[in-house]
Amino acid sequence: MRPSYKSIITALKRHGHKLTLQRRAVIDVITSSQDHLTPAAMFEKVRQDHPGIGLVTVYRTLKLLTELNLICELRTADNCPSYTAGTSEHHHHLVCSGCGKVVDFASPRLIERDVAKLEGKLSRENGFRIDEHLLEFTGLCELCQKAQASSV
């Protein structure tokens, strides 16, 4: 379940953070979008209603929301972060290597059990404490596949 604008605002208040107009604007953009947005894309959307906002303010707000686990950060192969309103359940990503589209998915319990077994095995064999994991599948979305097929 995606957190709402109201729930993120409530969490910020609970943690003692100020609710500036700029923070509210960033939260509004991220909670109203179904897509993963880069900071630059978010900045452009926020600037439509708040032309005086700075890119640094957007980055700082995203950093704060990420640290409080209120939004989900994804870094693709080019190491460019994108963000979406987080979910309360653990989820994974399908990432299009053509256009950068990101699709969130929650894996069935069977897969999660298998991943948990693998995590335990890797931890034991390598003496490594695993705190969390991220599963991403990269490939081409349907639109990029069609574009690729038509260019051949």
Steps between C-alpha positions, in 0.01 A plus 500: 500500500636838401520763770272796444588868508333522841686202648838639388416841647396332826826301511707815447314677782550199727875513434512872575565629148369829366231487235615770263310589186786353296493166685125482460537564126755218458282263705198593289687421177639169623170376646295603197727321250483127432844510336852498638623856450857625479583806709517705178154384388362568846661844501333586168160387628534693828617816315176511303315615814799628701744671260723622783590154631862392465633166383701469824174524698355214297812288563497577874132413528551173312794414726293563813202300374730212402673501841159479669403211268202694368600472136676239292831580331618304199842531338523359150810388313593860418485572877232767450253485789126502454234513768142398563275503801613189688293200580457341837570159351836384372510527123730468203543667162483434127724758330490573127854546370360683197285780641565467875141413589473334842224262607466404866391148586454307820617143460286207611578344838659197335761717329555700819566176693753393236670840513507483883665155479756632253563800726561271800730274300704793366525644849622173654744416221656845486471616861309799370212663688235579243274784610274514196486400136389648171390291206492664159434356159622702204385464143276675251144614566231424244531839326879473467468145366258623234729792411796264474305256283383775263854634455631164379 
